[in-house]
Amino acid sequence: MNIDRVRLPGPQMFRKMEQAEGEETEKKSESGPCFPPTFSVSEIKNKQRRHSMFLKLKEEKRKQKLELKKKKKKERKALGDKAPPKEVPKTIENQRIYDETTVNPEDEEVAFDEGTDEFSAYFNRLTNPKVLITTSDRPRGRTVRFCEQLATVIPHAHVYYRRGLALKRVIPQCVSRGFTYLMVINEDRKVPNGLVLCHLPDGPTAHFKVSNVRLRKEMKRRGKDPTEHVPEVILNNFTTRLGHSIGRMFAALFPHDPQFVGRQVATFHNQRDFIFFRFHRYIFKNEKKVGIQELGPRFTLKLRSLQKGTFDSKFGEYEWVHKRHEMDSSRRKFHL
């Protein structure tokens, strides 16, 4: 009876097989993870493996993007002057839907409206601003400090506490004492969260949501406390009819002629209907270089409503009211 002899592989053969397998895995790792086109990371049940696969996919996309960028750069360099112009990146600002109420400052109709509105007396230098700053009932320490610091930013501002007095009774007293503005700071859970700005004696009244309040002690690398000089006022990106009215309301808070000796500037910057307030001081390093130093406080405003006349929560007529669902339907539509 013949038995076929089977020759088993020796230890050297096993080593060669292991080396070949190791080389194949290295090649695969260098080429990057290969995923099918219908692959989804969310299908992986294991959390750790799902996270590692997500990081691999992210890294692969980053490398592909970098390679594409280098390729485009080489093509532009090879073409030279014949290269096509660079693509403008898409942002929410440049994709903004055009608003029909966008105003041209040189428009005759706009100039006529500005000459007859509630702020015309201020811009014709017939009145000087005088601001009363008050709070909601029983304000906490943070709100009180915020009001005190606002009074150092706005010249001719006075801080008084209401002590349970209704706003309808406060407004006639302000008018009789020559105040041109009433500013009310509201709070929630010991944090300032609202601002009512009422122009006297005929309105309008604006209600803002306040967020991201930073007092002077909470700011890093801030300058010394502001002086009593009248600051400059900068208003940015108030382009629509509504934005123009809000910008004029902020401008009328400050006296006409800024004192440039103080080197102080108050900025109201509108971006996507959020109004960012900053207070800076110029620092002249030499004849050519100029720096800025933030003095504080800083905060962000969001317009909630604009009401005709003085504050009246029951029978007041509103020019504009923030509609939440309307804003959520389009992220590219802004009102200021």
C-alpha positions in Angstrom: 0.0 0.0 0.0 1.5 3.4 -1.1 1.1 6.4 1.1 1.7 9.8 -0.5 4.1 11.9 1.5 2.9 15.4 2.3 5.6 18.0 2.7 4.7 20.5 5.5 6.1 24.1 5.3 9.0 24.7 7.5 9.6 27.7 9.8 11.4 29.7 7.1 8.3 29.4 4.9 6.0 30.8 7.7 8.3 33.8 8.1 8.1 34.6 4.4 4.3 34.4 4.5 4.2 36.8 7.5 6.5 39.3 5.9 4.3 39.3 2.7 1.2 39.9 4.8 2.9 42.7 6.7 3.9 44.4 3.4 0.3 44.2 2.1 -1.1 45.9 5.3 1.5 48.6 5.1 0.6 49.4 1.5 -3.1 49.5 2.4 -2.5 51.9 5.3 -0.3 54.2 3.1 -3.0 54.4 0.4 -5.6 55.3 3.1 -8.8 53.6 4.1 -11.0 52.4 1.2 -14.7 52.7 1.8 -17.6 51.8 -0.4 -19.6 54.7 -1.9 -22.7 53.8 0.1 -20.7 53.5 3.4 -22.1 55.4 6.4 -20.2 55.7 9.7 -23.5 55.7 11.7 -24.1 52.1 10.7 -21.2 51.0 13.0 -22.6 49.9 16.3 -19.4 50.0 18.4 -18.8 53.5 19.7 -15.0 53.4 19.8 -14.7 51.9 16.3 -17.3 54.4 14.9 -15.3 57.3 16.4 -12.0 56.0 14.9 -13.6 55.4 11.5 -15.0 59.0 11.6 -11.5 60.4 12.3 -10.1 58.3 9.4 -12.7 59.6 7.0 -12.1 63.2 8.2 -8.4 62.8 7.6 -8.9 61.3 4.2 -11.2 64.2 3.2 -8.6 66.7 4.5 -5.8 65.1 2.4 -8.0 65.1 -0.7 -8.8 68.8 -0.2 -5.2 69.6 0.3 -4.1 67.7 -2.9 -6.8 69.5 -4.9 -5.6 72.9 -3.6 -2.0 72.1 -4.5 -3.1 71.0 -8.0 -5.1 74.2 -8.6 -2.1 76.3 -7.4 0.2 74.5 -9.8 -2.2 75.1 -12.7 -2.5 78.8 -11.8 1.3 79.1 -11.7 1.6 77.4 -15.1 -1.0 79.6 -16.7 0.4 82.8 -15.3 -1.5 85.9 -16.4 -4.0 83.8 -18.3 -5.2 82.1 -15.1 -8.9 82.6 -14.3 -9.8 84.9 -11.3 -10.0 83.3 -7.9 -13.4 82.2 -6.7 -15.0 84.3 -4.0 -15.9 82.2 -1.0 -19.6 82.0 -0.1 -20.5 83.6 3.2 -23.8 84.5 4.8 -23.0 88.2 4.3 -22.3 88.1 0.5 -25.2 85.7 0.0 -27.6 88.0 1.8 -31.0 88.5 0.1 -31.4 92.0 -1.1 -33.8 94.1 1.0 -36.0 96.6 -0.8 -35.8 99.0 2.1 -32.0 99.4 1.7 -31.5 103.2 1.8 -29.2 105.5 -0.2 -27.9 108.3 2.1 -28.1 110.7 -0.9 -31.8 110.0 -1.6 -34.0 113.1 -1.4 -36.9 111.1 0.2 -34.6 109.8 2.9 -33.2 113.2 3.6 -36.7 114.7 3.9 -37.8 111.9 6.4 -34.6 112.5 8.4 -35.3 116.2 8.5 -38.8 115.7 10.0 -38.4 112.6 12.3 -38.1 112.5 16.1 -34.3 112.9 16.0 -34.2 116.0 13.8 -34.0 118.3 16.8 -30.8 116.6 17.9 -29.2 116.6 14.5 -30.1 120.2 13.9 -28.3 121.0 17.2 -31.4 122.3 18.9 -31.2 119.8 21.9 -28.3 118.3 23.9 -28.6 114.6 25.0 -29.3 113.9 28.6 -29.8 110.2 29.6 -31.5 108.6 32.6 -30.3 105.0 33.2 -32.5 102.9 35.5 -33.1 99.2 36.1 -35.8 96.7 36.8 -37.1 96.3 40.4 -34.5 95.2 43.0 -31.5 94.9 40.7 -28.5 92.6 41.7 -24.9 93.6 41.9 -23.9 92.7 38.3 -26.7 94.8 36.8 -25.9 97.7 39.1 -22.2 97.6 38.0 -23.3 97.4 34.4 -25.4 100.5 34.7 -22.6 102.4 36.4 -20.1 101.5 33.7 -22.6 102.5 31.0 -22.9 105.9 32.7 -19.1 106.4 32.3 -19.4 105.6 28.5 -22.4 107.9 27.7 -21.7 111.6 28.7 -24.4 113.4 30.7 -25.9 110.1 31.9 -27.4 109.7 35.4 -28.2 106.4 37.2 -31.3 106.2 39.3 -33.1 103.2 40.9 -36.8 102.8 40.3 -37.8 101.3 43.7 -41.0 99.8 42.3 -42.1 102.9 40.3 -43.9 102.1 37.0 -42.4 103.3 33.7 -45.5 105.3 32.8 -44.9 107.4 35.9 -41.2 107.7 35.3 -41.5 109.0 31.7 -43.4 112.3 32.6 -40.9 113.0 35.3 -38.0 112.6 32.9 -39.6 114.9 30.3 -40.2 117.6 33.0 -36.6 117.4 34.0 -35.2 117.7 30.5 -34.0 114.2 29.9 -33.9 113.1 26.2 -33.5 109.4 26.8 -34.7 106.8 29.2 -32.7 103.6 29.3 -34.0 100.6 31.3 -31.8 97.6 32.0 -33.7 94.4 32.8 -32.2 91.3 34.3 -33.0 87.6 34.7 -31.3 85.3 37.2 -28.9 88.1 38.3 -27.7 88.7 34.7 -28.6 91.7 32.4 -30.8 90.3 29.6 -32.8 93.2 28.2 -32.6 96.9 27.3 -35.5 99.3 26.7 -34.4 102.6 25.0 -37.0 105.3 24.9 -36.4 108.6 23.1 -38.1 111.5 24.9 -40.5 113.2 24.6 -42.1 111.7 21.5 -40.4 108.3 21.1 -39.7 106.0 19.4 -39.1 103.1 21.9 -36.8 100.2 21.1 -36.6 96.9 23.0 -33.4 94.9 22.7 -32.2 91.5 24.0 -28.8 91.8 25.8 -26.3 89.0 25.8 -22.5 88.4 26.2 -22.1 91.2 28.8 -18.5 91.6 29.9 -17.7 94.1 32.6 -14.3 95.8 33.0 -12.9 93.5 35.6 -13.8 90.4 33.5 -11.8 91.6 30.5 -8.1 90.8 29.9 -5.6 93.4 28.8 -8.0 96.3 29.2 -6.9 99.8 29.5 -7.4 102.3 32.4 -10.9 103.6 33.2 -12.3 106.0 30.6 -12.0 109.7 31.1 -14.8 112.3 31.0 -14.0 113.3 27.4 -16.8 113.0 24.8 -16.1 109.9 22.6 -16.4 109.5 18.9 -19.3 107.3 17.6 -18.9 104.8 14.8 -22.0 103.1 13.3 -21.3 100.2 10.9 -23.7 98.4 8.5 -27.0 100.1 9.3 -28.2 100.0 5.7 -32.0 99.5 5.7 -34.7 101.9 6.7 -35.1 100.1 10.0 -31.3 100.0 10.6 -31.1 103.7 9.7 -33.6 104.6 12.4 -31.8 102.4 15.0 -28.4 104.0 14.0 -29.8 107.5 14.5 -31.2 106.5 17.9 -27.8 105.3 19.0 -26.1 108.4 17.6 -28.5 110.8 19.5 -27.2 109.3 22.8 -23.9 111.1 22.5 -23.2 114.9 22.3 -22.5 116.5 18.9 -18.8 117.4 19.1 -16.4 114.6 20.2 -13.3 115.6 22.1 -10.5 114.0 20.1 -8.1 114.8 23.0 -9.6 111.9 24.9 -8.9 109.4 22.0 -12.0 107.4 22.9 -14.4 105.8 20.5 -17.7 104.0 20.9 -18.6 101.5 18.2 -22.0 100.0 17.3 -21.3 97.3 14.7 -24.2 95.5 13.0 -23.6 92.0 11.6 -26.5 89.6 10.8 -28.9 91.8 12.9 -26.6 91.4 16.0 -25.3 94.8 17.2 -21.9 94.5 18.9 -20.9 97.3 21.2 -17.2 98.1 21.9 -15.5 101.0 23.7 -11.8 101.6 22.7 -9.0 104.1 23.2 -6.5 105.0 20.5 -2.8 104.5 21.3 -0.4 106.4 19.1 2.8 104.3 19.0 4.6 106.6 16.6 3.8 108.8 13.6 2.7 105.9 11.5 1.5 103.2 13.8 -1.7 103.4 15.8 -3.2 100.8 18.1 -6.4 100.4 20.0 -7.0 99.4 23.6 -10.4 98.1 24.8 -11.8 99.9 27.8 -15.1 98.1 28.4 -17.8 97.2 29.0 -18.8 95.1 26.0 -22.1 93.5 25.1 -24.3 92.4 22.2 -27.8 93.7 21.3 -30.6 92.0 19.3 -33.6 94.1 18.3 -36.9 92.7 19.4 -39.3 95.5 18.6 -39.6 99.2 17.6 -42.6 101.0 19.0 -43.9 104.4 18.0 -44.2 107.0 20.8 -43.0 106.4 24.3 -43.2 103.1 26.2 -46.7 101.7 26.3 -47.0 97.9 26.6 -50.9 97.8 26.2 -51.9 100.3 23.6 -48.6 101.0 21.9 -48.3 101.0 18.1 -45.4 98.9 16.8 -43.4 99.8 13.7 -41.5 96.5 13.7 -41.7 93.3 15.7 -39.2 90.4 15.5 -40.9 87.3 14.1 -39.0 84.2 15.1 -40.4 81.8 12.5 -39.9 84.3 9.7 -36.2 84.7 10.7 -35.7 80.9 11.0 -37.1 80.3 7.5 -34.2 82.1 5.8 -30.8 82.6 7.3 -29.8 85.0 4.6 -32.5 87.6 5.3 -31.6 90.4 7.6 -33.6 93.5 8.7 -30.9 96.0 9.8 
